[in-house]
Amino acid sequence: MTLYIDGDAFPNLLKPIVLRAIERLKLPTVVIANKKIHIGNSSHISSVLVSQGADEADHRIVEMVTSGDLVITADIPLADRLISKGAHAIDHRGERYTTENIKQYLAMRNLMESIRETGEITGGPKPFGSKDAHAFANQLNAFLAKHRR
């Protein structure tokens, strides 16, 4: 299994959590973004820089991922594409996207986007905090304990 990190808006609070897991399990990890994202010093981490532009990192992740890989991303359309390839996805707040729930998340995302397009102010997500980081750490550890070969 390879761990892929969608570097777009990757919270700093998650970097030490992910680095500990990478080092503990010697987990091959690829960080993909349009700018250099430093997770930490590890021989198990490589980076792929993509050109600027909407969804460039997403396209590269989908291109590289294989069935059974894990991707950390908050991008719901990307998670949908990954799951259709047999990969796994966890968001920054510890939500695991699955074949059972991804279409519901996608529908809600699309609904909120269409509401915002009408000019309605819906507010954004709540600020990312330590409770979110803790939920993420629990989900990541549970996933890796179950799926790491």
Secondary structure per residue as TSV (DSSP state, phi and psi in degrees):
chain	resnum	aa	ss	phi	psi
A	1	M	-	360.0	136.2
A	2	T	-	-110.1	140.5
A	3	L	E	-97.2	128.4
A	4	Y	E	-113.3	138.8
A	5	I	E	-118.7	120.7
A	6	D	E	-75.5	105.5
A	7	G	-	-69.9	-13.8
A	8	D	T	-62.3	117.0
A	9	A	T	58.8	34.1
A	10	F	-	-73.3	119.8
A	11	P	-	-65.9	136.9
A	12	N	G	-60.4	-32.0
A	13	L	G	-61.5	-24.0
A	14	L	G	-86.9	-17.7
A	15	K	H	-57.8	-49.3
A	16	P	H	-66.0	-31.4
A	17	I	H	-64.9	-48.4
A	18	V	H	-66.7	-41.5
A	19	L	H	-60.7	-42.0
A	20	R	H	-60.5	-43.1
A	21	A	H	-65.8	-42.1
A	22	I	H	-60.3	-47.4
A	23	E	H	-69.3	-43.0
A	24	R	H	-61.4	-41.0
A	25	L	H	-101.4	-0.3
A	26	K	T	51.2	49.4
A	27	L	-	-86.2	116.7
A	28	P	-	-59.3	127.8
A	29	T	E	-133.8	138.4
A	30	V	E	-125.9	123.5
A	31	V	E	-99.8	123.9
A	32	I	E	-119.0	124.4
A	33	A	E	-162.4	171.5
A	34	N	S	-93.8	6.7
A	35	K	S	-148.4	161.8
A	36	K	-	-66.3	125.5
A	37	I	-	-118.0	121.1
A	38	H	-	-99.8	111.2
A	39	I	-	-85.2	-36.6
A	40	G	-	158.2	174.0
A	41	N	-	-86.4	117.6
A	42	S	-	-159.9	138.0
A	43	S	T	-72.8	-9.1
A	44	H	T	-92.2	-3.8
A	45	I	E	-107.4	130.2
A	46	S	E	-125.0	162.1
A	47	S	E	-123.6	145.8
A	48	V	E	-124.3	118.5
A	49	L	E	-94.5	132.0
A	50	V	-	-113.1	163.8
A	51	S	-	-71.8	160.6
A	52	Q	S	-63.4	148.8
A	53	G	S	140.2	150.4
A	54	A	T	-59.3	128.8
A	55	D	T	68.2	11.3
A	56	E	H	-61.6	-44.6
A	57	A	H	-64.9	-41.2
A	58	D	H	-59.6	-46.5
A	59	H	H	-60.6	-41.3
A	60	R	H	-66.8	-40.1
A	61	I	H	-61.2	-47.4
A	62	V	H	-61.1	-37.8
A	63	E	H	-63.7	-39.1
A	64	M	H	-88.5	-31.2
A	65	V	-	-68.7	146.9
A	66	T	-	-125.6	167.1
A	67	S	T	-54.7	133.2
A	68	G	T	93.6	-15.4
A	69	D	-	-71.4	161.2
A	70	L	E	-117.0	135.6
A	71	V	E	-123.0	132.6
A	72	I	E	-98.2	116.3
A	73	T	-	-156.1	148.6
A	74	A	-	-101.4	4.3
A	75	D	-	-88.8	106.2
A	76	I	H	-66.1	-44.6
A	77	P	H	-60.0	-36.6
A	78	L	H	-64.3	-45.0
A	79	A	H	-57.9	-39.7
A	80	D	H	-60.9	-44.5
A	81	R	H	-64.3	-38.9
A	82	L	H	-67.3	-44.1
A	83	I	H	-63.4	-36.1
A	84	S	H	-66.0	-19.0
A	85	K	T	-93.2	1.2
A	86	G	T	87.6	10.3
A	87	A	-	-89.5	173.7
A	88	H	E	-113.9	153.4
A	89	A	E	-142.0	136.3
A	90	I	E	-127.4	137.5
A	91	D	-	-92.2	175.3
A	92	H	T	-65.1	-19.7
A	93	R	T	-100.1	8.4
A	94	G	S	92.6	7.3
A	95	E	-	-80.6	129.4
A	96	R	E	-97.1	123.8
A	97	Y	E	-85.2	133.5
A	98	T	-	-133.6	171.9
A	99	T	T	-61.6	-27.9
A	100	E	T	-76.5	-27.7
A	101	N	T	-119.0	-10.8
A	102	I	H	-64.6	-37.5
A	103	K	H	-66.6	-34.2
A	104	Q	H	-67.3	-44.2
A	105	Y	H	-61.6	-41.7
A	106	L	H	-65.1	-43.2
A	107	A	H	-62.9	-42.5
A	108	M	H	-65.6	-41.6
A	109	R	H	-60.8	-46.5
A	110	N	H	-65.4	-37.8
A	111	L	H	-62.9	-47.5
A	112	M	H	-63.6	-37.5
A	113	E	H	-64.1	-42.3
A	114	S	H	-68.8	-33.3
A	115	I	H	-65.3	-43.9
A	116	R	H	-63.4	-35.7
A	117	E	H	-65.2	-22.7
A	118	T	T	-80.7	-4.0
A	119	G	T	99.7	-3.6
A	120	E	-	-69.0	134.5
A	121	I	-	-91.3	113.9
A	122	T	-	-103.8	-9.9
A	123	G	-	76.6	158.0
A	124	G	-	-99.4	-169.1
A	125	P	-	-68.9	156.0
A	126	K	-	-65.0	154.6
A	127	P	-	-57.5	144.5
A	128	F	-	-75.3	131.4
A	129	G	-	-138.7	-172.0
A	130	S	H	-66.3	-31.5
A	131	K	H	-64.0	-38.2
A	132	D	H	-65.6	-43.7
A	133	A	H	-62.0	-39.3
A	134	H	H	-65.6	-43.9
A	135	A	H	-62.0	-40.7
A	136	F	H	-62.0	-47.7
A	137	A	H	-58.7	-42.9
A	138	N	H	-63.0	-45.1
A	139	Q	H	-65.2	-44.5
A	140	L	H	-61.5	-47.5
A	141	N	H	-63.2	-41.8
A	142	A	H	-63.9	-43.1
A	143	F	H	-63.0	-48.1
A	144	L	H	-66.0	-35.8
A	145	A	H	-63.6	-36.0
A	146	K	H	-83.5	-36.3
A	147	H	H	-107.4	-12.7
A	148	R	-	-69.8	126.3
A	149	R	-	-86.4	360.0
